[in-house]
Amino acid sequence: MPPDYRFSWNSIKHNVWVNQNSNRLELIIEGQSNYGSLSEKSSEVVFELLTGKKSIIETMPSTKEDVVQNPPKYIVKNEGELSVQDSETAYELCVSVLNDYDYYRAIWNGSDIDLDAYIENENLKQYTQERVRSQYNLYGHLDSKVKDIAIDDAWEVEFTDDADGGFLYLHLPVHIHKFTGGYGEGVEFLVRNINGKLVIVDWYAGGKDSYDFMVRGENLTIDDPNIWNNSEWVKKLHSKQIEFSGSTR
């Protein structure tokens, strides 16, 4: 993600990002890996020097409320049916929840994440929110924050027909670039057509020792788009979540 601002001080070039969740500026010196976050008061001072405007909040292009009121729509190409023709739109849906709506920044940076535009099943939403919370408790104290993510061109998609109109399986090789270092993992999604809109009905991030790896099982291939409607399965998984949370405290 390119910086929001650039400036030079004593011939040293700085890149600046605006963290809209904390109202702070985050800086890195070009050519170096040293990352820094200014206090809220210092951020206001530097922001005014850069832009001539006194408040970061007043200049934000959007707010969380705006996002919730105007969520992106991912519409199927042919009303009433899902097909492989919807692969590109399904890909955009999955990339958006990972990148634009800050899944990885929620884990590493403590950013907010809103899932309503992507997931309708309440069980899957609750599991995902707990996954974010648990991972942030483990990693949020670390200094290295997420800068951006990238998806390999070798992503895969497959359409499977069933009695409910079929579903798309997507596998995305994700690279998480941090201000210092990074890592990669394969992320799998199942996507359905619900009332003309593409919706995520399952989501598994299967990096080694990841939350899903530890709670749902290792090297799992997701293939049941109705799994989150299975109350007995959800109940057992919730018990595993509680056990896992207890073991990491």
C-alpha positions as CSV (number, residue, x, y, z in Angstrom):
1,M,0.0,0.0,0.0
2,P,1.6,3.3,-1.0
3,P,2.1,6.0,1.7
4,D,-0.6,8.7,2.2
5,Y,2.2,11.4,2.4
6,R,5.9,11.8,1.8
7,F,8.2,14.4,3.2
8,S,12.0,15.1,3.7
9,W,13.7,16.2,6.9
10,N,17.4,16.9,6.8
11,S,17.6,15.2,3.4
12,I,16.0,12.0,4.9
13,K,12.9,10.9,3.1
14,H,9.9,9.7,5.2
15,N,6.8,7.8,4.2
16,V,3.7,8.4,6.2
17,W,0.4,6.4,6.6
18,V,-2.7,7.6,8.4
19,N,-4.1,5.0,10.7
20,Q,-7.8,5.9,10.7
21,N,-8.6,3.5,13.6
22,S,-6.2,5.2,16.1
23,N,-6.0,8.7,14.6
24,R,-2.2,8.4,14.5
25,L,0.4,8.7,11.9
26,E,2.7,5.8,11.1
27,L,6.1,6.5,9.6
28,I,9.0,4.6,8.0
29,I,12.3,6.0,6.6
30,E,12.7,5.2,2.9
31,G,15.3,2.4,2.5
32,Q,15.0,1.3,6.1
33,S,12.8,-1.1,7.9
34,N,12.4,1.0,11.1
35,Y,8.7,1.5,11.7
36,G,7.3,4.1,14.1
37,S,3.9,5.3,15.3
38,L,3.5,8.9,16.6
39,S,1.4,9.7,19.7
40,E,-2.0,11.1,18.9
41,K,-0.9,14.6,19.9
42,S,2.3,14.5,17.8
43,S,0.3,13.1,14.9
44,E,-2.0,16.1,14.9
45,V,1.0,18.5,14.9
46,V,2.8,16.7,12.0
47,F,-0.5,16.3,10.1
48,E,-1.1,20.0,10.3
49,L,2.5,20.7,9.0
50,L,1.9,18.3,6.1
51,T,-1.6,19.3,5.1
52,G,-2.4,22.6,6.8
53,K,-5.4,21.0,8.4
54,K,-5.8,20.6,12.1
55,S,-7.7,17.4,12.5
56,I,-7.0,14.0,11.0
57,I,-10.6,12.9,11.7
58,E,-12.1,15.7,9.8
59,T,-10.2,14.9,6.6
60,M,-10.9,11.1,6.6
61,P,-12.5,10.2,3.3
62,S,-14.8,7.7,5.0
63,T,-15.8,6.5,8.4
64,K,-16.8,3.1,9.7
65,E,-20.4,4.2,9.7
66,D,-20.1,5.1,6.0
67,V,-18.7,1.6,5.2
68,V,-21.5,-0.1,7.1
69,Q,-24.2,2.0,5.4
70,N,-22.7,1.5,1.9
71,P,-21.1,-1.9,1.8
72,P,-19.8,-3.2,-1.5
73,K,-22.2,-5.4,-3.5
74,Y,-21.0,-8.5,-5.3
75,I,-23.8,-9.4,-7.7
76,V,-24.0,-12.6,-9.7
77,K,-23.9,-12.3,-13.5
78,N,-27.1,-14.2,-14.1
79,E,-29.9,-13.6,-11.6
80,G,-31.0,-16.7,-9.9
81,E,-28.0,-18.9,-10.6
82,L,-24.3,-19.2,-9.8
83,S,-21.7,-20.4,-12.3
84,V,-18.0,-20.3,-13.0
85,Q,-18.7,-17.0,-14.8
86,D,-18.9,-15.5,-11.3
87,S,-15.3,-16.5,-10.4
88,E,-13.8,-13.0,-10.9
89,T,-16.4,-11.4,-8.7
90,A,-16.0,-14.1,-6.0
91,Y,-12.3,-13.4,-6.1
92,E,-12.9,-9.7,-5.6
93,L,-15.2,-10.5,-2.7
94,C,-12.5,-12.7,-1.0
95,V,-9.6,-10.3,-1.6
96,S,-11.7,-7.4,-0.2
97,V,-12.4,-9.1,3.1
98,L,-8.7,-9.9,3.5
99,N,-7.3,-6.6,2.3
100,D,-9.7,-3.7,2.0
101,Y,-11.6,-4.6,5.2
102,D,-8.4,-5.4,7.1
103,Y,-8.6,-9.0,8.3
104,Y,-4.8,-9.2,8.7
105,R,-4.6,-5.6,10.1
106,A,-7.3,-6.6,12.6
107,I,-5.1,-9.4,13.8
108,W,-1.8,-7.6,13.8
109,N,-2.7,-3.9,14.2
110,G,-5.9,-4.0,16.2
111,S,-8.0,-2.5,13.4
112,D,-11.8,-2.9,13.3
113,I,-13.3,-5.4,10.9
114,D,-16.9,-5.5,9.7
115,L,-18.1,-8.8,8.2
116,D,-21.8,-8.0,7.4
117,A,-21.0,-7.2,3.7
118,Y,-19.4,-10.6,3.2
119,I,-21.0,-13.2,5.6
120,E,-24.6,-13.7,6.5
121,N,-24.3,-16.8,8.7
122,E,-24.1,-15.7,12.3
123,N,-22.2,-18.8,13.4
124,L,-19.4,-18.1,10.9
125,K,-19.4,-14.4,11.8
126,Q,-19.0,-15.2,15.5
127,Y,-16.3,-17.7,14.8
128,T,-14.4,-15.3,12.6
129,Q,-14.6,-12.5,15.2
130,E,-13.3,-14.8,17.9
131,R,-10.5,-15.9,15.5
132,V,-9.5,-12.2,15.1
133,R,-9.7,-11.5,18.8
134,S,-7.7,-14.6,19.8
135,Q,-5.0,-13.9,17.3
136,Y,-4.7,-10.2,18.2
137,N,-4.3,-11.2,21.8
138,L,-1.4,-13.4,20.8
139,Y,0.3,-11.1,18.3
140,G,-1.0,-7.6,18.9
141,H,1.8,-6.7,21.3
142,L,4.4,-7.3,18.6
143,D,6.0,-4.2,17.0
144,S,5.9,-5.2,13.4
145,K,2.6,-4.2,11.8
146,V,1.0,-5.2,8.5
147,K,1.8,-2.9,5.6
148,D,-0.1,-4.6,2.8
149,I,-1.0,-8.0,1.4
150,A,-0.6,-9.6,-2.1
151,I,-2.3,-12.5,-3.8
152,D,-0.4,-14.8,-6.1
153,D,-1.6,-15.0,-9.7
154,A,-1.8,-18.8,-9.2
155,W,-5.1,-18.6,-7.2
156,E,-7.6,-21.4,-8.0
157,V,-11.4,-21.6,-8.4
158,E,-13.7,-24.5,-8.9
159,F,-17.5,-24.6,-9.3
160,T,-19.5,-27.5,-7.8
161,D,-23.2,-27.9,-8.5
162,D,-25.6,-29.0,-5.8
163,A,-29.3,-28.9,-4.8
164,D,-29.0,-25.4,-3.5
165,G,-27.6,-23.8,-6.7
166,G,-24.0,-24.7,-6.4
167,F,-21.0,-23.1,-4.8
168,L,-17.5,-21.8,-5.7
169,Y,-14.4,-23.0,-4.0
170,L,-11.4,-20.5,-4.0
171,H,-7.9,-21.0,-2.9
172,L,-5.8,-17.9,-2.5
173,P,-2.0,-17.9,-1.8
174,V,-1.7,-14.8,0.4
175,H,1.5,-13.0,1.2
176,I,1.4,-10.7,4.2
177,H,4.0,-7.9,4.0
178,K,4.8,-6.3,7.3
179,F,7.0,-3.3,8.0
180,T,9.6,-5.8,9.1
181,G,9.5,-9.2,7.5
182,G,6.3,-11.1,6.6
183,Y,4.8,-14.5,6.0
184,G,2.5,-16.4,3.7
185,E,-0.5,-18.8,4.0
186,G,-3.1,-20.4,1.8
187,V,-6.6,-19.2,2.4
188,E,-9.7,-21.1,1.2
189,F,-13.3,-19.8,0.7
190,L,-16.6,-21.3,-0.2
191,V,-18.9,-18.7,-1.9
192,R,-22.7,-19.1,-2.7
193,N,-25.3,-17.0,-4.4
194,I,-27.8,-15.8,-1.8
195,N,-30.6,-13.7,-3.2
196,G,-28.5,-12.6,-6.1
197,K,-25.5,-11.6,-4.1
198,L,-22.2,-13.5,-3.6
199,V,-21.7,-14.4,0.1
200,I,-18.9,-16.3,1.9
201,V,-20.3,-19.4,3.5
202,D,-17.0,-20.9,4.8
203,W,-13.5,-19.6,5.2
204,Y,-10.3,-21.4,6.3
205,A,-6.9,-19.8,6.7
206,G,-4.6,-22.8,6.9
207,G,-1.1,-21.6,7.7
208,K,0.9,-23.9,9.9
209,D,-0.1,-23.2,13.6
210,S,-2.7,-20.7,12.5
211,Y,-6.0,-20.4,14.5
212,D,-7.9,-22.6,12.0
213,F,-5.1,-25.1,11.9
214,M,-5.2,-25.5,15.7
215,V,-9.0,-25.2,16.2
216,R,-10.7,-26.7,13.1
217,G,-7.9,-29.2,12.2
218,E,-4.7,-29.2,10.2
219,N,-4.5,-29.4,6.4
220,L,-8.3,-29.2,6.2
221,T,-9.9,-29.0,2.8
222,I,-13.3,-27.2,3.1
223,D,-16.0,-28.7,0.9
224,D,-19.3,-28.4,2.8
225,P,-21.1,-25.0,2.1
226,N,-23.7,-25.9,4.7
227,I,-21.3,-26.7,7.6
228,W,-22.1,-23.6,9.6
229,N,-25.8,-24.5,9.7
230,N,-24.9,-27.8,11.5
231,S,-25.7,-26.9,15.1
232,E,-24.0,-29.9,16.6
233,W,-20.8,-29.3,14.7
234,V,-20.9,-25.6,15.6
235,K,-21.3,-26.5,19.3
236,K,-18.3,-28.8,19.2
237,L,-16.2,-26.2,17.4
238,H,-17.2,-23.6,20.0
239,S,-16.0,-25.9,22.8
240,K,-12.6,-26.2,20.9
241,Q,-12.4,-22.4,20.7
242,I,-12.9,-22.1,24.4
243,E,-10.2,-24.7,25.1
244,F,-7.8,-23.0,22.7
245,S,-8.4,-19.6,24.2
246,G,-7.7,-21.1,27.7
247,S,-4.5,-22.7,26.5
248,T,-3.0,-19.4,25.1
249,R,-3.7,-17.3,28.1
